C-alpha cells in the first residue's frame, strides 16, 4: 500500500443536486414572490406558532380544503388574526423567524411568475448544513475511472457488450450484465479464478464527505431540451441545489500501487483529474452533434474558462452515470441498446424514435432566465497531506 492524500476544493460551475429523498409540499414552505425567496418551515416551530396564535384549527381547515395546492404565503397574508396582530405579511414573516417557525430561507432562481410546486430536498448534515456525501463523490469518480479503463481496453470487454446487446430492453438482464461488467473491470481474478470484492482496485480510492466552505443552497426548476428545438420544456420538478460558485472541501486518498489505482494508470492527483476530465469530454462529444445547434451555450459550459472535471449528482443526465456509451463499439450501437432500455422503463417517453441520441433530451436547470447543464464541477486547490507507506 502506498496511500497519498490531498485536501481538495470542489467548485460548482452550475447547480449541483444531491438528494436527501425528502420532498417538500407547498404546505411545508412559503414562497415569497416579491423577495424571490423560499422559506422552509421548521415543523415543531410552525406548530408552536399556530398554537400560540390560536389558529391551528383555521390552518387545518384551510389545508383540508386544499391539501395539495395550499399557498402558505397567500394564507398568511389573509389570516385575520395574524393581520390584526402584525399588520403586514412582512411583519408576520419576521415574527415567524423570531419564533423559529422558519428553518431556513433560500433564493428562488426560477421565473418568479411560475411558483414552485413540490421541492426535492438537498442532503443536510446533523446541523442542517448542506454537504456532499463521500459515497456520492466516490460513485461519480468510480464511473469516470471505469469509463476511462473501458475506453482504453474496449476489445477486452467485447463479450460483455454482446451480453448487454442481447439483453437490450430487459431491464433486469441488462442490470445483471452491467453488474458483471463492473465486477470484471474493478476486481481482479484470484488464483482460483474468482473475484473477491475485498481485492477491488477501488480499495485504493478513499473519499471523505465534502463540507461547504462558501456558497449555499437555492431552489431551481428543472427544464428539458429536446432535439430539433430551441425551446425548453418546463417540467413540474423543483430542487434544492448548491448555487454555482459554491465551494466544498474533501479529502482524497489514492493508492498508486498496481493492485489499486495504479492499475488504471492513476499515480498522482494530476493523473486522477486527467481521467475525470476525459470522461467529461467524452460526454461532451456524445452530446455535441445532436444538440450543438440547439444548446450551444449550455454545452459550452463544459468548455468554460476552466474545463469541468466532473458531472455530479441528480439531474445530470443518464450518460454521466452509465458505462454503456464507453463500452459500445459505436455510438449507434449504444443508442440502440439505451433506446430499448428507455422504452422499457418509460412507456410514454416516446423513446422508440431515438436515433441520434438516447435519452433524447438534455436535463437542465433554469437559473435567472438561463439554462445550465446540471452538476458541472471542477477540482481546485489540492493540498498534499501525509502519505502512508
Secondary structure as UniProt FT lines:
FT   STRAND          3..12
FT   STRAND          19..24
FT   HELIX           26..28
FT   STRAND          29..32
FT   TURN            33..36
FT   STRAND          37..41
FT   HELIX           43..52
FT   TURN            53..54
FT   HELIX           56..65
FT   TURN            66..69
FT   HELIX           72..77
FT   HELIX           80..86
FT   HELIX           89..98
FT   TURN            99..100
FT   STRAND          102..108
FT   TURN            112..113
FT   STRAND          119..122
FT   TURN            126..127
FT   STRAND          130..132
FT   HELIX           134..152
FT   HELIX           154..157
FT   HELIX           158..166
FT   TURN            167..169
FT   HELIX           171..186
FT   STRAND          187..189
FT   TURN            191..192
FT   STRAND          195..200
FT   HELIX           201..204
FT   STRAND          205..207
FT   STRAND          210..214
FT   STRAND          217..226
FT   TURN            227..228
FT   STRAND          233..242
FT   TURN            244..245
FT   STRAND          247..255
FT   TURN            258..260
FT   HELIX           261..264
FT   HELIX           269..291
FT   TURN            292..294
FT   HELIX           296..300
FT   TURN            301..303
FT   STRAND          310..311
FT   TURN            314..315
FT   HELIX           318..321
FT   HELIX           324..327
FT   HELIX           331..345
FT   TURN            347..348
FT   HELIX           351..353
FT   STRAND          361..367
FT   TURN            368..369
FT   STRAND          370..373
FT   TURN            374..375
FT   STRAND          376..388
//
